């Protein structure tokens, strides 16, 4: 190793940019984070990926009317994942 390194042209931030992604800070309840972590681990994915998928699904479902069939589907999913 060198005794000195020149960081005069260094920049803060990630070494490799993630195209199409933005780093943010968000406050979430601890139980929400733990639930996403547990579900993500069971699926073999990262919890941030699971949160992103849930947000994307919520955006896609935003304009879809809630039908009795959809409500049953949601309740089944929630009961299946309830610990």
N, C-alpha and C positions, 0 to 999 in steps of 0.2 A: 504494500500500500504506500501511496505517496504521503509525505509529511503534510502537504498542503493541497487543497483542491480549490479550483476557481468556480464559485457559484454566482458570479456577478451577472450571468445571463440566465440564471435559474428562474423558474416561475412556480408560483404556488398552484396546487391543484393536483388532480390525478395524473399519473404518468401516461395513461392511455385514456383518451376520451371515450365516452360511451355515446355513440351517435343516436339521436332520437330520445335521449334521456336527460333529465335535469335533476340535480341534487337539491333536495329541499330539507327543511327541518319541520317536523309535524309532531304535535303532541297527541298521543292516543292513550286510552285507558290500558292499564297493565293487563287486565283480563282479555282484552281484545288482542293485544300482541301475543300473549301466551297461547291463545286459541289458534291464531294464525301460525305460530311457530310449530305447535303440535300437529296441526293438519298438514302443514308443508313438509314436516319431517316424515310423516306417514306416506306422503306422495313422492318423497325424494327430491323436493324442490326447495328453493329458498323462500323464507317467509315474506320477503319483499315482493317476490314474484307472485306469491299467492294473494297478497294485498292488491297488487296491480291488476291481477285477473278479476278479483272481486269488484274493484272499482270500474273496470272496463265492462263487466257484465251489468253492473248497475246503470251505467250510461246507456248501454244497448237496450235495457229493459225500461228505460225512462218513459218512452212514449207508447209502450205496449199496455193496453188496458188489463187490469187484474181480473181474470176470470176465475170461476170456481175450480176449474181444472188446474190452473196455474197455482192457485193458493194451496191446493192439495199437494202439488209437487213440491212447493217451497216447504210446507210443513213436514212432509216426508223426509226431505233433505236435512232439515234442522233436527228432527227427532233422531235420524240416523247418526248425526255427528254430535249429538248431545252426550256429554260424558258424565 
